[in-house]
């Protein structure tokens, strides 16, 4: 008896280690076929750099939220992270470095695949089948986004959904419902589907606890809904703007885009979704099966129209896909490895894309991304020319500095900061007209660029009246941060101009 008691924990640890190995190897295989676009991560170093690709655009606002979880999120697309406060608050209190914070989605990928491997082995009792199921589950958009788009916590959302649906512990269910909405509110959107699936998986002779285990956690999750509803009823202008922005954008999406978004969610693994519904229908009867079918179709359709990220939002069906994969393996018996292998091969070989309402972002293989990194697009080189221009300007070589700024602008014309610095170089060279043109271009693109407003106010010989100059200075003071270096000087200048008009 003693030997058995000692051996059981050792066996559990061994199985956990094997499941971790399965998770890591399955994830590595999928990354070979569907790699992050790590070249674009370089854009995070330059806040104003364009183009604003999804690989780093969200991270700008997420890092602001890490510094101050209560900071406003003025961007209509990224406003949704205002309520995704679990990680920002915890990591802010822990003073977590930005690099570690951006790595959290990757940690979530490991944990999620580890759980999938563990659950799959418990169900299938085959290491090969468990590995194949894990790899199929990894070849989905939640994994592509979490590994490739910085500060997108889809892996933790999927982890929370899996914990709620497949782990029988009521404490785990309560924790998942209480915490996951504060990572991503799509957990609430997925909850009806998860509740039906969880109820269907409960033992048939335990009907009373079946619905208690489903509904009690649902009530806990409902508290989050009340808080969000209160925000909407209060008429919060940012929340209203966020919703209106999506409603207006949705009106311009054609039907073919919705079809492409639907396909991109699971591709061949849609077959597993159908099998998940079939599994419930066959084991729990037509009533449960029909209910799950209706909820599944409704959730899939709603996923296409509620937000722009169609591929990502469809991941609320991921637990049902995993259930279908298990059902497929169990029904095919000895041929399970061949059937699952075929499903995995199809999803690895077929092209994958992130489909949103306005654009489609292909997911390329690792060799393709390595080649892209070795011959990056022009905008990647623009910051180096900008850096050289600043160095030359600091030592008084304005003519050479202007050439470097011009090259940065040629490579990435929508990046406004090189225009501002080129205007400074032109002013030092006495080329006032060129400086004015640069500043006007900047202010047309960004009317609140305080450095450009100040420089326009200081342009000599610009034939601008005092009131217009004062308006530029006031606007610069309003939009500049409190620690703006020339703030005191500008305030003094504005005060003197005001007295001269009296």
N, C-alpha and C positions, 0 to 999 in steps of 0.2 A: 504493500500500500504506500509505503514511504517513497519507494522508487517511482511509482506512478505519479505521486504528487509532485515530485521534483521534475519528472519528465514532461508533464503537461505544460508548464510555463516555457520550458525550453522548446517544445514543439511549436507553441504559439509564436514564440520569438522567431523561430526558424521560418515559419510560414509568413510572418510579417516581413521578414527580410527578403524572402523570395518574391512576395507581392511587390515590394519596393523595386526590386530588380526588374520585374515585369513592367512596372509603370515607367521606369526610366528608359528601358530599351524600346518600349512601344512609342513613347514620346519622341525618342531620338529618331526612330524610323520615320515617323510622320514629319518631323522637322526636315528630314532629307528631301522629302517630296514637296513640302509646303513650309518654306522658310520665312522668318521675319524679314521685312525690308529694312535691315539694320543700317543701310546707307543713309536713309532719311532721318534716322535718330540724331544725326549731327545738327539738324535744324534746331534742336532744343537749346543749343548754345547761344543762339541769336534770336531773341524774342520777336524781332520785327521781320525776320527772314521769311521770304515767300519762295515757293508756294507752301501754303499751310496744309500739309499732308496729314492724314489721320494718324500717322505713326508718331507724331510728336505734338500735335496741336492741343489735344486734351491735357497733356502733361503740363503745359504752361499754367493752366488754371488749377490743376490738381496740386501743383507745388505751392501756388499761392494759398490754397486751402490748407496745405500742410503747415505753412507758417502761421496762418490764422484761420481756424475752422469756421469762424463766423464771417469771414470776408465775403463780400458780395460777388456773385458770378454774373457779370453783365452780358456775357455772350448768349444769344438766344438758343444756340445749339447745345452748349455745355452747361446751361443753367441747371440741368437735372442733377448735377453732382452736389448741388447745394444741400440736399437732404441725405446724401450718401456719406454720413458723418462717422461711421464706426471707425474706419481706419484713420481718417484725418485726425480725429480727437485722440485716439489711443497713441498714434505715432507722434502727434504734436506734444503730448504729455511726456512721452518717452524720449523726446528730442532726437528722433530718428533722422539720420542723414538722408538727403534727397535720393541718393543712389540706391540705398536700401529700400526706401519707400517705393521706388519705381520697380524694384525687383519683386515686390509682394505678389503681383499676378503670376509670376513664374513659380513662386513657391506654391501658390494655389493650384497651379497645373500639376505639380508633383503630388500634392495631397489628394487632389481629385482623382487622378489616375491610380494612385495607390489604393484609394477606397474602391474604385471600380474593379481593380484587380482582385482585391480581397473579397468583395461581394460576388464577383464572377466565379472565383474558385470555390466559395462556399456553395454556390448553386450548381456548378457544373462538375466539380470534383476532378478537374483535369487542368493541369498547368498550361498545356498548349491551348486548349479552348479558352482559358481565362486570359492568356496573352492576346489571342486573336480578338476577343471581345473588347479588351482594353484598347488595342490599336484601332479598331473600328470606331470606338467612342472618341478617340483622340483626333481622328480625321474629320473633325467637324468645326464649324466656325468659332465656337467658344474657345477652342484651343488656338486657332489661328490668331484671333484677336488678342488673347491674353499673352501670347508670346511675341506678338508683333506690334501691337498698338500700345504705346506706353500709357500707363495709368488707367487702363481698362481692366476692371476687376471681375470679368465674366467667369473666370475659373472659380472664384469664391462663391459667386451666385449659383453656379452649377453644383458646387460642393454642398451648399446649403440645401438645395433641392433634393439631392441624392440622400443626404442625411435624414431629411424629413420623411422621404418616401420609403426608404428601404431599411433603415435602422429601427428596430422595433421599440427601443427604449423611449418611454414617454418624456423623460428628461431631455433626451437628444431632440425630440420633435419640438418641445417647447423652446429649447434654446435656438433651434434653427428658425422658428417662426418669430422669435423675439429679436434676433440679431440680424438675420439675412436681409430684411427690408432696408436696414441702415447701411448695407453694402450696395444693394441695387433694388429699387422698388419693383422691378419686374417679378420679383418673388411673389408679391401680392397678386400680380396679374396671372401668374402660373398656379396660384393656390387652388382654384377649383379643380383643375386637372390633377394636381398632386393629391388632393383629398380623395378624389374618386379612385385614383390608382392605389393609394395607400389602403383605402377601405376594401378594395378588391383583393389585396394581398393578405389581409388579416385572416386568421383561422376562421373557418365557417362556423365552428361551434362556439365562437366567442363574439356573438353579434353585439352584445351590450358594450363590451370594451372596444369593439371595432369602431363604432361611431364616437365614443368618448375620445379615443386616441386621435381621431380625425378632427372633431369639432373643437375640442378644448384648445389645441394649438392654433386652430383657425381664429378663435376669439382673440388670442394673444396677438396674432398678426393684424387683426382688425383695429387694434389701437393705433397702429401706424396709419391706417386709412383715415381714421378720425382726425389725426393731426394734419394730414395733407388736405383733407376736406376743409378744415378750419382755415387753412391758408388760402384756399380758393375762395371760400365764402367771404373772407375779409377783404377781397379785392386787391391782393398783393400785386402791384403793377408788373414786377418782374415775372411772376408766375403767369399772369394774364398774357404778357408779351410772348413768353415761351410757348404757351398753348396756341396763341393766334399765329405765331410764326409757322408752327407745324401744320396747322389747318390750311393756311394759305399755300404752303409748299405742296401739300398732298393733292391739291386741286390740279397740279400741273404734271402729275405722274400718269403715264399711259399704261394700258392694261398689260402690254408686253413686259414692261419693267416689273410689274407685280408678279408675273409668271416667272421671270428670271430670278426675282428675289425668293419666290417660293422654292424653286429648284435648288438654289444655292444653299438653302438651310441644311439639307441632309443629302441631296443628290441621290445616289443609289440607296442610301440608308433610309429613305422614305419607306422602302419595303419593310424595314424593321418597325417603323411606326405602325404600319398596318398589321404586322404580326403581333405587336403589343396589344392592340385593340382585340384582335382575334383570340389571343391568349385569355384575356379577361372574359370574352364572350363564351368561350368553350369551357372555362373552369368555373365561372360564377353565374352563367345563365344569360339569356337574352336581355333581361332587364338591366343588369349591370353593364353588359356589353354595349347596349344601345346608348345608355347614359354616357359611357366613356367615349363612344363614337361622336356623339353630338358635342360634347365638351371639347374633344380634340379638334374637330372641324372648326368650331367657333373660335377656339384659341388660335388656330393657324391663320384663319382669315383676319382676325383682329391684329395679329402680329404684323401683318403687312401694311396696316393703315394707321396704327396708333403713333408710330415713330418712324423716322427715316431709315434706321438701321434694320432692315428687314432680316438679313441673314442672322444677325445677333439676336434679335428678339424671338425668332423662331426656336432658339435654344431652350425656351421654356418647355418644349416638348421632349427634351433630351432624356429625362428619366423614362418616358414611355418607350423611346428608342432602345434604351438599354434593356428594358423588360422584353422587347421584341427580339433582341439579339439572343438573350438567354432562352427564350421560347424556341427560336430557330435551332439552337444548339441541342436542346433537349429532344426536340421532335425528330431531328435527323440522326440521332444516336451515333453509331460508329462513323458515320460520314460527316459528323459535325465539323471536324477540322477542315475538310475540303470545302464545305459550304461556307463556313465563316471565312476561310482563306479567299474564296472567290469574291465574297462581299467586300473584304478588305482591299483586295487587288483592284476591284472596280473603282472604289472611292479614292485610292491612291493614284490611279492612272488617269482618271477623268479630271479635267481642269476644275479648279475651285476659284471662287471670287467672293469678295465682300460686295454685296449689292445693296446700295442705298438708293433713295429716291432719285437723286440727282446725278450719281456717278456709279461706276463699277470699278473696283480695285482688284485686279487679278492677284492671286497668291502664287508666287513662283517657287521653283525648286531651289535648294541650297546652291548648286553650281551656278544657276542663273544669277542669284543674288551676290555670289562671290564675284562673278564677272562684272556685275553692275557696280560693286564696290571698287573694283580695280579701274573702271572707266566711268566714274560718276557723272551725273548731269552737271551742266554749267553752274547752277546755283550753289553747288557745294564749294566751288573755288572762289566765289564772290567774297566771302569773309576774309580770305587771305589777302586779297587786294585791298580790302577795306582796312585791315590791320596795318599793312604797309603804308597806306595813305596817311593814317593817323601818326605813325612814327615819323614820316617825312614832314608832316605839318608841324609836329612838335619841335623840330629842329630848324624851322624856318624855310624849308624847301617846298614852297607852296606850289610851284609849277609842276614839279614831279608828283606831289601829293594829288593834285587835281587829275593827273593822268591815271593814277591808281584808282581814285574814286570813280572816274569815268569807266574804267574797265569793270569795276564791281557793278556799276549800273548797267553796263552792256550785258553782263552775265545774268543779272537778276534785277530788271528794271523796276519791279514793284516794291523793292526794299527801299524804304524812304530814308533811312539814316545816311547812306552814302550821298544822297542828294543834299542833305543838310551840310555835311562836311565839305562837299564840293563847293557849296555856296560860300562857306567860310574861306576856303582856299581862293575862290574868285575874288572875294572882297579884299583879301590881302594883296592880290595882284592888281587891284583897281578895276577889275572887270565887273562893274556893278550890274550891268544888264544881265549877264549870265547868272550872277548870284540871284537876282530877282526872279528869273525864270525857274531856277531850281526850287526856290522857296515857294513860289506859286504852285508848282507841281506837287510839292509835298503837302501843302495846305489843302489842295483840292482832294488829295487822297485821304488826308488825315487832318481835318480842321482843328483838332485839339493838340497838335504837335507844338508843345510850348517852346521848344528850342527854335523852331522855324518862326513862330510868332515873334519871339524876341529879336531874332536876326532881321526879320522884315521891318520891325520897328526901328532898328538901328541902321538900316541901309542909308548911306549918304546920298544926297542928290536924288532921292526917290520922288520928290515933289508931292509928298503926302502931308495932309494937314495935321495939326497937333491932335485933334480929337481922334482921328483914325489911328495915329500912333499910340495914343493912350488906350484906345480900345484893344489894340494888340497886346499891350503890356498887361492890362487887367486880365485879359483872357489867358495869357501865359501864367499869371499868378494863380488863377482859378484852377487850371488843369495840371500844373506842375505839382510834384510831391512836396510834402513839407520840408524835406531836407535838400531841396533844389539849391545848388551852390550859389547861383547869382540872385537868389530871392531877395536878400537884403538890399543889394545894389539896385534891383529893379524897383523895389518899393520906394527907395529914396528918389530914383529918377522920376517915378510917377508922381510922387509928392511935390517935387520941384516943378514939374510941368503943370500940375493942378494950381499951384500958387501963381504961376506966370499968367494964367488965364483970368485970375481974379482982378 
